[in-house]
Amino acid sequence: MPPSQRTPRYQRCAKSCPDTKIDLQFVNVKPDDPDQGRQTRTVIRANAAHFHWRHNRPPKDKAKTKQTRHGDVTHRDKRIPSPLSPMSSTQLAADIDPFSSYNCNLPRALVNHCIAFNAQFILPAIFPDGANNFNARASLIQMSTSNSSVLHMFITGALINSQRIRGATPSNRIALDMLQSRAEIVRDLNIAIQDPVEACKDINIFAVAALAKNETVQRAEEMPLKTPKQGPLKSLQLLNVLALSEVDPIHYEGLSKLIELKGGLEKIEILGLAALISLGGVIFATRKCTSPRFPVVTLSDPTREFILDNQGTCFDTDNDLYTVISMLQSYTTTIDDFCEGRKVVTASVLLDHRNTTQHALLSLPPRAGRSECYRLAALIYSLLVTFPLPYRVAPFKCLVMRLKMTLAEWDGDDDDMLLWVLAMGGIGATGLEERAWFVRKFQNASTRIGVGSWVEARDIIKRGLWHEATNDGDGQDLWLESIIVD
């Protein structure tokens, strides 16, 4: 390069020594001569390089990062979700244009990180494996880069979920960004629903579904000193994260109305949206111990039929409850085979089986006598094993209180399945004041049946719903407590 065209020293410093404090140089946008024009372009490039480095530099202290089992990295800057290691949708994140123009006032780096977080972590977990699920992920990513409402849904979801996954409390800055994104969703939605023809469009249903999830962090309630063991697939389809969201009742009612006007979930054309709404309905119904408002929507194509193997034979009850208990037993066998490596099962099949079974269980109306005790005990079992909501939002207390009252109507002291019902109630009541009542009843039933050891008790209990890896420890604790009862 000729000496006259070399970059001035103070401008080279912005590129070669970016940590050096310099002042940005002002230029004339309409230079009078070519030499001044070349110098203007050089200064602009130096300023831009310095600005870009200042906003993308790593922490000065190079703080150690912590690798989690999901592949995400804990960064010193808590505001921006960290880029994740390659997953099944890395190619989706690679298609994100970092220089694209977003209809958003938030920093571009923050927006790009939120989209990448969804592409690499959230969407692959919700829509795992399979070509159809990949198409759903790709479609939603594309919508986020072209639709303002979807973009802000992605930003809100990424900000809150990235913090929940790491067990961190969102900062005031993140809370403000979330509030701004939700305000943009509301603004776009208010404009769209002014036209009755536009109101029932899929994109508006999507927006209302996002608003129905109140992402405001709730103050954690005091946890018992001891809680029952739950598992084994607590994070399947991000159940451990998605279930923590509170539901706004007004927006939830509005969502139901829009879907009704649309003609049902089957009329929704946005790939994956119906399945998302269905999953949210199952989670909400589980937390509130009510029937699901929406039908179950599976990801497998075609919908898979789950083998029941004539299980549930120890339950003397009506056909509907018998069938659901058989589904629970079938799914228990499936996840046990999967966790022990005896059988290869795709994530889509696992979560379809889980969501279908939980939907069927919640859809059962209350019964009377021992059948109602079976139903409530099965709901407790689902929270322990098959649909393990995080304990802080799982309705253990509600269910054990209902079971305690219903057991007064038990109409068969000679039925060995009473021991299973009491075991479910006692384990579900771990850490609660109802625990002592169930321990006494369990001890009385064991004595009446003639059970003299935990091994004998477990042999009877296993005739009902039971997952050894999850329930054995808590079951043995219940037995030990019962044998020292006065």
N, C-alpha and C positions, 0 to 999 in steps of 0.2 A: 504494500500500500504506500503511495507517495506520501511524503511528510505532511503535505498540505491537507491530506484527507484522513489522517490518523485521528482517532477519537481523543479529545482532550482528556487530560489526566483525571480531572474531577468527575468526568462522565464515566471513564473506565472503572472508577472505584465503585460505582453503583452496581456493576456487574461482577467484578472480580473480588471486591471486598464488601459484600452486601450488608455486613454487620456494622459498617462504618456509618455514623450519622452524617447525612448530607442534606442540603436543601434542594428541593426540586427547582429546576430552572424554568422560567417563563419564556415563551417564544412569541414571535410575530407570525400569525397565521397566514399573512400575505407578504412574504419577504420580497424585497425590491430587486435582488439579484440572485443568480443561481448559486453562488457560494454560500450566501446566507440561507438559501433554501436547503442545501445539503446539511448545513450545521443544524438547522431547525429539525430536520428528520432525525438526525443523530441524537439530539437532546430528547426528542419525544420517545425514541426507542429506549434510551437510558432511563428516563423517568418511568416508563411502563415496566421495564425489567425490575427496577427497584421496588415499585409498587407491588408487582406480582410476588416478589420474594418476601416482602414484608408480611403479606397476607397468607403465605403458605409455608413459612419457615417452621422447622421443627422446634420443640422446646429447647431452650438454651442449656438446661441442666441435663438433657437427654435422660429424663426420668425413665426408670425401668418400666417396661410394659408387662402386663400379665396376660398370658394366652389362656383362653377358656376352652372348654371342650367343644364349643360351637364354632371356634375359630375367630371370634371377635377379639379385639385388642382394647384394653382399657387405656385411654389416653389421658394425658395431663389436662388437656382442654376438654372439659366435660360437655361443652355446648355442642360440639360437632360430633355426631356418631362416627366411630372409627371405621375406616375401610376394612372390609372383612376378607379373610382368605378365600380363595376360589372355592365355589360350591357348584352345585348342579346347574345354576343359572348364571355362571360367570359371563357367558356370552351375552346375556341380556345387559348386564352392567357395562360390558365393553362397548355396547352400541350407544351408550349415553354420550351425547355431544357436550363436552364441558363448556363450549362457547355458544350453545344454543340460547335463544332468547326466551326467557320465561316471563309469564305475566305475574310477577311476584316481586315484592319490595324487599324480601329477605336477602341476605348475602348469597351470591352465586355459589360459593364454596359450600355453604350450609345446604342449599337446595340440592346440589349434585350429590353430596354425601347422603342425604335422606333418600334420594331415588336409588342410589347404589345399595343402601342398607335394605330397602324393600326388595330390590332385585336379587340380592345375594343371600338374604336371610329370611325375611318375613314370607315372601311369596313362595319360595321353595318349600318352606315348612307347612304352609297352609295348602298348597297345591303340589304335593310331592309326586315324583316319577310319572311316567306315562306321557305320550304325545299330546293328549287332550289337555292335560294339566299344564304342560309347557306352553301350549297355545294360549291358555288362560293367563299365564304369567306374562307372556310376551304382549298380549293385548292390553293388559292393565298398565304395563310399563309404557307402551306407546301412548295410551290415553293420558298418562300423567305428564307427558311432555307436550301435549297439545290441548289439554283441557284444564282450565284454571282450577275448577272445583276438585278434580281428581288429584291435581298436583298438591293442593293444600291438604287433601286427605292423606296423601303419602307423607307430607311433611309432619303433620300432626301425629300420625301413627308411628313414624320413625322416631320422633323426639321422645315420646312417652315410652314406647316399647324398648328402645335401646337402653333407657335408664332402668326399666323394670328387670330386664334380662341381667343387668349387672348388679341389681339390688341397690341401686343408688337413688337418692331423692333428687328430682329435677331442680335445677337452680332457678332463681327468679328470672334469669335471662331466657331459659328454655320455656318456662311457664308463660312468659310474655310472647315469645314466638308462637307457642301453641295457641294462645288466645287470639293473636293476630290472624293465624291461619283459619281458625274456626269462624272468626268474624267474616273473612272473605268467602267462606263456604255459605254462610247465612246470607250474605249480600247477593251472591250469584243466585242462590235458591229463591230468594224473595222476588227477584226479577223474573225468574223462569216460571214460577207458579202463578203469576198474574194471568197467564193465558191457560184456560182449562184444558186446551188441547195439549199444551206442553207439559202440564203438571205431572202426568203419568208416564212421562218418558223415563227410560231406564236410568239415565244420568241423574235425574232428580231423585229417583228412588235410592240410588247409590248415595247421593248427598245426605238424604234424610237418615239412611242407615248409619252413616258416619256420625252424624250429629246425635243419633240416639245413644251412642256410646259417650258418656260423660267422662272425658279423660282427666278431669280434675282429680288430683291425688287426694284420697281420703285419709284421714288420720287413722293409723292402724289401731285396732282395738287390742286391749290387753290379751295376750295369748296365755292359755293354761301352761303351767310348768311342764306338763307332759301331754303329748298329743299322740293319737294312734298313727301307726306307720301306714303310709299310702304309697301306691305304686302298682305296677312297675313302670308304666309308660306315662309318667306325669307330664312330660313335655311334648307328647305326640300332638301334632298340629298346633303347637304352642298353647295348649290348654292351660298350662301354668301361668301364661302371660295374659292371654285374651280374657280369661275368666275374672281378672282383677278389675276390669272396667266396670264402673257403675253405669246404670241405664237411666237415661232421662225419660220419665214416663210420658211426657207430652210428645216428644219426638217419636217415641216407640208407638204411641197410638196413631200418630200421623203416618208412620211407616206402614202400619197395618192397614190403614184406610187407603193409602196409595196402592198397595199391592192388591187390595180387594177391587179397587176401581180398574186396575190393570187387567184383572182377570185371573190372578194367582201367580205364584212363583214360576210356573211353567211358561208363562208368557214373556218372561224376562230374557232378553237376547244377549246382554253383555256376558261374556264368558266368565264363569266363576262366581258371578254376583249372587245367583240364587243359592248356591252352596254356602256362600259366606253368610247370607241372611238366615238360612236354615240352621247353621252351626250356632250363630248368635242366639237364635230362638231356643235351642236346646240348652245352651249354657244358662240363659236367663231363667228358663223353666226349672232347671236343676237347682239354681240358687234359691228360687222362691217356692220350690216344692209344688209347682203347678203343672198343668198340661201345656205342651208346646203350642204356640200360636200358629206356627207355620209347619207345613209338611216336611218330612225328611228329604233331603236332596243328596244323592251320593256322587262321588267322583269317578267311580269305576264305570266303564262303558264297554259292554252293557252292564247294567246293575247286577251284581253278583248275588246269588242265593247262598246263604250260609247253612252249612250242614249242621243239623241239630243232634243227630245220632241218638234219638230217643232218650235224651237225658231228662233229668228232673223227675225220675220215677218215684222218689221218696216223698214227694209233696202231694198230699191228698187235697186237691183244690180244683177250681174250675178250669176249663180248657184255656181261656185267655191268659190267665196268670201262669198256668203250667207252661204254655208256649214261651212266654217272656222269660221265665226262670230257665227254661232250656236254652234260650238264646244267650243268657248270661253265663251259663255253664259252658256253652260252646265257645264263647269269646274268651273265657278264662283259660280253657284248654289251648286256644290259639295263641294267646299272648305268652303262656307258659312255654309252649313249644318254641315260639320265636325267641324268647329270652334265653332259653337253655340251648339254643342252636340245633334243635331237633328238626326244625322246619323253616324253610325260607318263605317269608311272606312280605309282599310289598307294603310300603307305608299306606298307599291308597286303600288296599284291602283291609288293613288293620283299622284305619280310622273310619272307613265306611261301615265295617262290622260294629265298631264301637258306637258310632253316632246313631245307627239304625236301632241297635239294642237299647240304648238309653232313651231314644225317642219313644220306642214301644213301651218301655217301663213307665215313663212319665205319663203316657197316654192312658194308662189303666185307671179307671175310676175307683174310688174307695170301695172297700168291701166290708164284710162283717165277720166277726169271730176270728178263727185262726187264719183265714185267708187274708184278712186285713193285716194281721201280724206278719204273715209271710211277705206281703207287699211292702210294708214299712221296713222290715229287716232287709229285703232285697235292695231298697233304696239306700240304706246305710251301707250295704255291701258295695254298691256301685261307687259311692264316694271313697271307699277304701281301696278298691281294686280296679274296676272297669271304667269309671269316669271320675278320676281323682282330682276334683277341684282343689286348689290351694286351701289349706285348712282355714285361713282367715275369712274366706267367703263361702266355705262349704256349710250347709245347714245341718250340721250334726246335732246341735242342741234342739232344734225344732223337731227333728225326726225322733230322737230318743225320748223326748217328752210325749210325743204322740204315741210312740210304741208303749211307753209306760202306762198311759191311760187305756190303750186298746187291750193290753194284756189282761185287764180286768174281765174282758169278754172271752178269754180263751176257753174253748169248750172241748178240751181233751187232755187231761193230765197224763194220760197214758201214752200220749204221742211223744216219741223220742225227739221229734223235730223241735219241740219246745226248747231243748238245750241249744240248738242252733240259733233260734230266735233270740234267746237270752244272751248268747255269746256275741251276736251282732250288736245287740243293745249295749252290752257291757263294754265292748271294744269302742263302739261309737261314742260312749259316754266317758272315755278316758280323759281325765283332767276336768270333768264337769261334776257338779254336785249330785247328779243322778247316778253317778257311778256306784255309790254305796248301795243303792236300792237294787241295781241289777246284780251286784255281787252276791247279795243275800238271796235273791231269787234263783240265781245260778247255783248257789250252794244247796238250796232246798231241792231243786229239781235233780241235781246230781245224786243226792242222798236217796231221793225217792226212786230213782231209776236203778240205783245200786252201782253207780260208777265210783271206783276206788282210786283211780290214778288219772293223770293228765293224758296218758296214752289211750286209755279207754274212752275218756271224754272226747278226745280228738277224733277217734274212730267214728263216734256217733255224729259229731258236728260236721265231719267231712261228707256226710250224706247230703248235706245242704250245699250252699255256695261257699267255697273256701279256696283260697290261694295260699299254699303253704309258705312260699317265700315272703309273702306280705303279712299273713295273718298269724303264723305259728307263734312268733314271739309275744304278740299281744294276747293271744289266746292262753298261753302258758302263764303269763302274768295274771290274767283273770282267774285262772285255776288256783294259783298260789294264794291270791287274796281270799278266795272263797274258802280255802281249807283252814284259814286262821280266823274266820268270822266267829264271833262268840255265839 
